[in-house]
Every structure is written in structure tokens, then in C-alpha cells.
């Protein structure tokens, strides 16, 4: 069963094999310990289409999702999204739309969100976080 939901920046680090501490932490996991959100998948595909090497990057992404499955969004994730967005709006601390969805997906799925963007995600109450960079 999955333990970690990997943010987009962590997936990119794994693809590029740097920083090494991220790659090593990922390699130490058991198969199935890590997943990515459908939102992260969309961000990665968007990045591929923005690249001048679209086909190459898309093939690399196909290999990545063989190692890290894509977790489908659920109704519960949508409920968490609504709760988190309302709370952050009331606090005047709204985060980016995709980050909000990724946080909601992780929290609803009771997974640890792994990101190098911890500062943004600490605003989300009840979200378990790890940063594998410089750890």
C-alpha cells in the first residue's frame, strides 16, 4: 500500500537523477510505496508539451509511471479540496490551484506528501509532509 504522494518537483528530480539524495531515498522504497496524483501527472505532461523535446520527455514519463503509479482523484479528495480552499481563503493564505489539489489528494488519501515546496504546503492543516532534498 502506498505511503507517499510525490509532488511534481520530486518526480522531476527522480527523472533527472539529481539531487542524488532524492533518487537514493526513492530507490530505498519498496514497490508500491510511492504514487503520484492525477494533478501531478497533468503537470508533468504539460511540461513535456512545453519542451522542445516533447516526444523524448513523454517517453521518459511513460517509464516514470511504470515505477510510480498515478493515483486517481476521488470524491473524498474533492471534499478535502473544498475544505482546504475555504480555510485558506478565510486566512488570506490561498495557494496555487494545482498545489491545493495535490495537498487535498494527499490528505484525503492519508499519504505523506513529498515535496521541495514545503513552505507552501505547511499552510494546509493536517497534511503530512516530507522534503527529501538535503535530508
Buried (B, 14 or more C-beta within 10 A) or exposed (E): EBBBBBBBBBBBBBBEEEBEEBBEBBEEBEEEBBBBBBBBBBBBBEBBEEEEEEEEBBEBBEEBBEEBBBBEBEEEBBEBBEBBBEBBEEEEEBBEEBBBBBBBBBBBBEBBBBBBBBEBBEBBEEBBBBBBBEE
